[in-house]
Amino acid sequence: MANKIIDNRKLTGGILTLPGFNTNSWYQRNVDGSFTVNGAWNGSENIFNWILTKTTNSKYTKSGVVKIASTKKSLTVRFDTGFPDNNYFLFFNSNSNSTIYWSTKYTNRFVMNSSYSLGDEITWFAIHKTIISSSGFNKSRDIYAGTRVMSGIDTTDKIDDTGHIWQSLDITNDANSNNTQWYKSELIIAPNYALDGVQVPPAYTPLVDSSGKVIVDSAGNAEYNYSIILSSNENINRYYVEKGADRVKIGGSYPVNCNIDYLMVKTGVDWWNLI
């Protein structure tokens, strides 16, 4: 018997997540309306980034939550109204321990695939490039989105001032940002006008606790007041490694040729009201 969509109506509210480790992440919707975020490897999940979503269907943003009946590894989501073109960025998550990736973007729909079962609930969000480049919300450093096209692997060893080979990209070095090739499965994304059409680069601030002390991740790097969400058109894990005030270092489980869509959202705001 063929798999069947039993409810493709948009439910109220969803969640997108990204781990700070090379693993999958997925969510559980609890009976009290809260979400639980899970990682594939118990004890190795590190810090998760997450944002809540709200059902939208405007000219430049669309989002929803889809329920499906049984195990599926591929799904086509159709928009109520289409985008002007297929130059949009796409993000999703589900309640299944699997890697989800998109294969094709059309003006009125997109196709997502999964390494395993998609689960029975999928949160998705799509935002068009036009609103990123022309809207004012990026000037207030609240929301950024874009794509980075990866075309191979940088096999040239990067050497520091002491003669040691870098095992990880230096996030403070501007030359390491927005490269078109992976370096040891890493990429640094720094939103800018040339690639993203944004007039003002972001400058987020470090998160602090109640005593004013800067919050750090497990590697001792400062956590900044934004969430980063990633997607890809290839079956790879996506995760973040380190954040900076105006850029983020991300990782992939395999350094394959692919497109990486990114979304940066300032914490503490009802961000969908800004769109």
C-alpha positions in Angstrom: 0.0 0.0 0.0 1.3 3.4 -0.9 2.3 6.0 1.7 -0.5 8.5 2.2 -0.6 12.1 3.5 -3.4 12.2 6.1 -3.2 15.8 7.1 -1.3 18.4 5.1 -3.0 21.3 6.8 -0.7 23.7 8.5 -0.8 23.2 12.3 -0.1 25.9 14.8 3.6 26.3 15.5 6.6 24.3 14.8 10.3 24.2 15.7 13.6 24.2 13.7 16.8 23.0 15.4 20.5 22.7 14.8 23.1 20.8 16.9 26.5 22.0 17.9 28.0 18.6 17.1 28.2 16.2 14.1 24.9 14.5 14.7 21.2 14.6 13.8 18.7 16.6 15.8 15.0 16.2 16.0 12.1 17.3 18.2 9.3 15.8 20.2 6.0 17.7 20.6 4.8 17.3 24.2 1.2 17.2 25.4 1.6 20.5 27.3 2.6 22.3 24.0 6.3 22.3 24.7 9.0 20.8 22.6 11.8 18.4 23.5 14.9 18.5 21.3 16.9 15.3 20.9 20.3 14.3 19.5 21.3 11.1 17.8 24.2 10.3 20.2 23.4 10.3 23.9 25.9 12.4 25.8 27.5 13.9 22.7 24.8 16.4 21.6 26.4 19.5 23.0 24.4 22.8 22.6 21.3 22.9 20.3 20.1 26.0 18.5 16.4 26.3 17.9 13.7 28.7 16.7 10.0 28.5 16.8 7.9 29.0 13.7 4.5 30.3 13.0 2.3 29.5 10.0 2.8 32.0 7.2 1.8 32.4 3.6 3.0 35.7 2.3 4.6 36.7 -1.0 8.1 36.2 0.3 7.7 33.8 3.3 5.9 30.5 3.7 5.9 28.0 6.6 3.9 25.3 8.2 3.8 21.9 9.8 2.9 18.8 7.8 1.5 15.5 9.2 1.9 12.3 7.3 0.4 8.9 7.8 3.3 6.4 7.6 6.9 5.9 6.8 8.1 8.1 3.9 11.6 9.0 2.8 10.4 11.7 0.3 7.7 14.3 0.4 6.5 17.2 -1.9 5.2 20.2 0.0 3.1 22.6 -2.1 2.6 26.3 -1.3 -0.9 27.8 -1.1 0.5 30.6 -3.4 3.8 30.5 -5.2 7.0 32.5 -4.9 8.0 34.9 -7.7 10.8 32.5 -8.6 12.8 29.7 -6.9 15.4 31.9 -5.4 14.4 31.1 -1.8 16.0 29.5 1.2 14.5 26.4 2.8 14.7 25.0 6.3 13.0 22.0 8.0 13.0 19.6 10.9 11.0 16.6 12.0 10.3 14.3 14.9 12.4 11.5 13.4 16.1 10.7 13.9 17.1 11.2 10.3 18.9 13.7 8.0 16.5 15.7 5.9 17.6 17.5 2.8 15.9 19.1 -0.2 16.4 17.9 -3.7 14.4 20.5 -5.8 12.9 23.9 -5.3 10.1 25.1 -7.5 8.1 28.3 -7.3 5.1 26.6 -5.9 6.5 23.5 -4.2 9.7 21.8 -3.0 10.8 18.2 -2.6 12.5 17.0 0.6 14.2 13.6 1.1 15.3 11.8 4.2 18.1 9.4 5.1 15.5 7.4 7.0 11.9 7.9 7.8 10.7 11.6 7.7 8.7 10.9 10.8 5.0 11.8 11.1 5.5 15.5 11.6 7.7 17.9 9.7 8.2 21.7 10.4 9.3 23.7 7.3 10.0 27.3 6.6 10.9 29.1 3.3 12.1 32.7 2.8 12.7 34.4 -0.5 15.9 36.3 -1.2 14.0 39.5 -2.1 12.9 40.1 1.4 16.4 39.5 2.8 18.0 42.1 0.5 15.2 44.7 0.4 13.7 44.5 3.9 14.9 46.6 6.8 15.0 43.9 9.4 18.6 42.9 8.6 19.6 46.5 9.4 18.4 45.9 13.0 20.5 42.7 13.1 17.6 40.4 13.7 17.4 38.1 10.6 19.7 37.0 7.9 19.4 34.2 5.3 21.4 33.1 2.3 23.1 30.3 0.4 26.7 29.1 0.1 27.6 26.9 -2.9 30.4 24.4 -2.0 32.3 23.1 -5.0 35.0 20.9 -3.5 37.6 20.5 -0.8 40.5 22.9 0.0 43.4 20.5 0.2 46.0 23.3 0.9 47.2 23.1 4.5 46.7 26.4 6.3 49.6 27.2 8.6 49.7 29.6 11.5 52.5 32.0 12.6 54.2 29.2 14.5 54.3 26.8 11.6 51.5 24.5 12.8 48.8 23.3 10.4 45.3 24.5 11.3 43.1 21.6 12.2 40.2 24.1 12.3 39.5 27.3 10.6 40.3 30.5 12.5 37.0 32.4 12.8 38.8 35.7 13.4 40.7 35.6 10.0 38.6 37.4 7.3 40.3 35.3 4.6 38.6 32.2 5.9 35.1 33.5 5.4 32.7 32.5 2.6 35.1 30.2 0.8 33.7 28.0 -1.9 35.5 24.9 -0.8 35.4 23.0 2.5 38.5 23.0 4.7 38.5 19.9 6.9 34.7 19.8 6.6 34.3 23.4 7.8 33.0 26.6 6.4 32.7 30.1 7.8 29.6 32.0 6.8 29.7 35.8 7.1 26.6 37.6 5.6 27.6 40.4 3.2 26.3 42.5 0.3 28.1 40.6 -2.5 26.6 37.2 -1.6 23.5 38.1 0.3 22.5 41.6 -0.8 22.5 42.9 2.8 23.6 46.5 3.3 24.8 46.2 6.9 26.7 43.2 8.3 25.4 41.7 11.5 27.1 42.5 14.8 25.5 40.3 17.5 26.5 40.4 21.1 27.6 37.6 23.5 25.1 36.0 25.7 25.6 36.5 29.4 24.2 34.9 32.5 22.4 36.6 35.5 25.8 37.7 36.9 26.9 39.2 33.6 29.4 36.4 32.8 29.7 35.5 29.1 28.1 32.1 28.4 30.4 29.7 26.5 30.0 26.4 24.7 31.8 23.2 25.6 34.9 24.3 23.8 35.0 27.6 25.7 33.8 29.8 22.8 31.4 32.6 23.5 27.7 32.0 22.7 26.2 34.9 20.8 22.6 36.1 20.9 21.4 34.4 17.7 20.3 31.0 16.6 21.7 29.5 13.4 19.7 27.0 11.3 21.1 25.2 8.2 19.8 23.0 5.4 21.4 21.4 2.4 20.5 19.7 -0.9 22.7 16.7 0.0 22.4 14.0 2.6 24.9 15.3 5.2 24.7 16.3 8.8 24.9 20.1 9.3 26.0 21.6 12.6 27.6 24.7 14.0 31.1 24.7 15.4 31.7 28.3 16.7 29.9 31.6 16.6 31.3 35.1 16.1 29.7 38.6 16.3 29.3 38.7 12.5 29.9 35.2 11.3 29.5 31.5 12.2 31.7 28.5 11.6 29.7 25.4 10.5 30.6 21.8 9.8 29.4 19.0 7.6 29.7 15.3 8.1 31.1 15.0 4.6 32.8 17.7 2.5 30.6 17.1 -0.5 29.7 19.5 -3.3 26.4 21.0 -2.2 24.3 24.1 -1.5 24.1 25.2 2.1 21.1 27.4 3.1 21.5 29.3 6.3 19.2 31.3 8.6 20.4 33.5 11.5 17.8 34.8 13.9 18.4 37.1 16.9 17.2 35.5 20.2 14.5 37.0 22.3 12.3 38.4 19.5 9.0 37.3 17.9 11.0 37.2 14.7 8.1 36.3 12.3 6.4 39.7 13.2 9.4 41.4 11.6 8.8 39.8 8.2 
